[in-house]
């Protein structure tokens, strides 16, 4: 089996839309985490 290339360049060339989805989900998770922490920070 050929090695799977998981570098950013390979991902961006093959599926840029998937990379954007992954980044969008990561940002959403971060926002949710911040919202959960907010009451403790206030």
DAPE-V651718 format. One record per backbone hydrogen bond with DSSP energy under -0.5 kcal/mol. NH is the residue of the N-H (numbers start at 0). CO is the residue of the C=O. Records with the same first field share a line. If there is no record, write none. Layout:
NH: CO / CO
This chain:
4: 2
5: 3
10: 6
11: 7
12: 8
13: 9
14: 10
18: 14
19: 15
20: 16
21: 17
22: 18
23: 19
24: 20
25: 21
26: 22
27: 23
28: 24
29: 25
30: 26
31: 27
32: 28
33: 29
34: 30
35: 31
36: 32
37: 33
38: 34
39: 36
40: 36 / 37
41: 37
